[in-house]
């Protein structure tokens, strides 16, 4: 179907949605859809790459198709945005009493950070530069791990990050997931990110995974640990029921975040119930 009179910014957003769905861009089809030339679509793609919303993973472009594009971190925030926001709101209520909190990487963890209450006595340790930037202007202490910064994700990892992490014990460690399944456990996209998450989970009294439903049952290449490394999972209604049943059978508490769960109405149970606060530094 031909679409006319679309603003360039709206057109580029639709291109991002196309990549999110199929990881492939058909330049000719998009040109016909938006009523513009193929050259215009190519310029849109170049702009999205330049601005950090798209990245090439291999290969290049042909006359009618541009393949091998993946969503960068800031564009992945557009995927399942509503679900991630609800998960972040619900998870923030679960950890709001933590005095020392590890907050991992990813767009769902970033949503949690947005809804954490600002408390002067709280310390949050994170390998995420976007999260540190968000929290650093608020009351409370924010610690960035340091180390090697991955350019496309703005996350810290490596020996220096691990050494900083080893100085702390956490009331709660919250991590995102590229994949979580009962069979294959908790997985990440990169080995170094998986290592930081693994170390943080080991040093925490309580452990929480935040992941939208599309991550449940998915498996990626870098193993963090078995699914049982997490005590609690906060996800959304799109999560596969069979996978949730399998995770519950392993002992995980599964919490489904939804718009009608009374998120703002009452105080939620705390993941720290029955646990004493961890020491700030070991």
N, C-alpha and C positions, 0 to 999 in steps of 0.2 A: 504494500500500500504506500502510495506516495504521500509524504508529509511536507507541507510547505510552510514558509514563514516561521521557522524555528530559530530562536536566538542562538548564536554560536555556543554560548555557555550551556544551554539546554541540550544542544546537539552533542557536545562533548560528554555530558553526563550520560546520555543514552549510549554513547560508544562504550563508556566504562561499564555500563550495565550489560552490554553485549559480551564484553570480555569476561565479566564475572560469570556469565551463564555458560559460555562455551569455549573460552580461551582462544577464540579465533575471530578475526575480523575479515569480513568479505567487503572489500572496498566498494566494488561495483554495486552490491546490494544496498549498502548504506547510502551511497550517492543517490541512488534511485529513491530510496525511502525518504530522504530529506530534501530532495529536489535540488541538489547541488552537484558540482563536478567531483570527479574522483580526486582531482588535485586538492580540492577543499578538504575532503576527508583525510587525505594524506597529511595535509598541514595540521588538521586537528590532532591526528595521531602524534605527529612530531611535537606539538604543543603539550600534549598530555605526557609524553616522555620527558620533555624538558622540565616540566613542572613537577615531575616526580610521581605522577599518578600511574604511569605505565612503565614497564621495563621489558626489554627483549630478553628472552631466555636462551634462544638459539636461532640460527637461520636469519632470514631477512624478509624482503618483500618481493612479490612478483607483480605483474601488471594488474591483477584483479583481486589479489588476496594478500593480506599481511598476517602472517602466522607468528606463533611463538611469543605472544605478549602475555605478561602476567601482571596482576594487580600489585602495586607497591603498597607499603604500609598505610599511607594516608588514603589511598583509594579503597583498601580492604575495610576501612572504617565504614564505608557505604554499604557493605554487605551485611545483611541481617541487622541493620542498625537499630531497629525497634527492639528486637529480641535482646541485643547486647545491652541496650539501655535498661530494660527491665531486669536483666540478670545483674547488672551493676548496682541498681537500686536495692534489690533484694539482698545481694551479698554484702553490701555496705552495712546493712542493719545487723548482719550476723557477726561482723568483726568490729563493730564500733567501740567495744569496750577493750579491745587489745591495746596494750601500752607499747608493745614493740611488734611491728608488723612488717613482714616481707611482702612486697607487692611486685609480681612478675611482669612480664612483657606482654604486649598484644593489645588489641583494640578493646577487648572485653575488660581486661584489667584497667585500662584507661577509663572506661565508663565507671567502674567501681570507684576509682580515685575521685571522679567528679562528684560523687554522692557521699563521700566520707565526711563526717562532721569535723570541723576544725577544732582540735583540742591541743592546748599548749603542752600538755604532758605526754603526748603521743610521739613516738619516733617511727618513721616509715623508711625502710631500706628498700631500694629498687635498682635494678639494672637498666631501667627505661628512662632515657632522657626526656621524652614527652611527658611522662608521669612526674618526674622530678621537677620539670619546669612548671607543671600545673600546681604541684603541692608546695613548691618552694616559696611561694608568696603568701602562704597561709600560716596561721598559728601552728606551732609544733615543729619538730625537727625532722628534716628530710635528709637522708644520706644516699648519695649516688655511688654505686660501686666503683666506678672508674674502670681502667683497663682499656682494652681495644674496643673502639666504637665501630659497629657495622653501619656503613653509610646509608644503606637503603632502609634500615629499620630503626636506626638511632638507638641501639641497645649496646650495653657494655658486657664484655665477656673476657675470657682469658685468665692467666695466672694472677694478675693484679686484682681483677674483680673477685676471683675466688679467695684471695688472701684477705680482702676487706670483708667479705661475707663471713669468713671464719671467725671474725671478732665478735659476732653477735649470736645470741639465742633469741628465738622468736616465740611470742605467744601464739601467733598464727602466721602461717605461710600461705599466701594466695597465689596460685599460678594459673595461667591460661593453658590452652592445649591446641596443638595442631590436629591431634587425634586422641581419642580415648575409647578404648574397647576393653571388654572383660577378658578377651583372649590375648590381645597384644599389649595392653596396658596404656600408659600415658606416653605420648610421643610428641616430638617437636620437629621443626624443619631443619635445625642446625645442631650439630654435636655440641658446640660450645654453649649454646643456650640451654640445651638439655642438661649439661653438666651443672650450670648455675642453678637451675630449678631443682636438680637432684640434691645438691648441697643444702639449699634452703629448706627443702622438705625434711631432710635429716635433722636439721637444727630447730625444728618447730614442735611446740607442744600440740598444736592442732593444725590440720592441713585442709585446705579448701581448693577445689578446682572450679573455675568458672569457664563454661564452654557452651556456645549456642548449639542447637540441635544438630546442625550440619556436621559438627565435629565428632558426634557420638557414632561409634562403629568405624570411624576413619582411622587409618594407620599411616604414619609418615616414617621417614628413615631413621630418625635419632631417638633412641629409647631413653625415657626418663626413669621409668620403673614400672612395676606392676600397678594395676589400677588400685590396688589396696594401699598404695602410698598415700592416697587421699582418704580423709575421713568423711568429707562432705562434698557433694557435687551440686552446683547450682546451674540449671540449664533451662530450656524453654519447652513449650508444648510441641515443638517440631521434632523433638528427640524421638528416635525409634523406640517403641514400647518394649520390644524384645530385648534390645540392648540395655535399657534401663533395668529390666527385670534381672538380667545377668549381672549387672553391676550391684544391684541390691543384694543378690545372693552372695556376693563377695564381702558384704558388710558395709558398703557405702550408704550413707544417708543421702537420698536424692530429693532435692527441693526444686520444684517447678515454679519459675518466676512467670507471673501473668499479670495483666493489667488489672484484673479484678480480684487480686489476692489481698487487698487492703494494705498495700505497701506503706502508705503514709498514715494509716489509721491507728496502728498499735505496735507495741514494741515486740520485735521478733525474738525467738530463742537465740541465745548466743552460742557460737561454736566453742567458746571457752568454758562452758558450764562444767563445773567440777574441777577445773584446772587452775593452778596458781600462775601468776604472771612470771614470765621468763626473765632472767637477768639480762640487762642491756648489753653487756660485753662479757666475753669469757676470758 
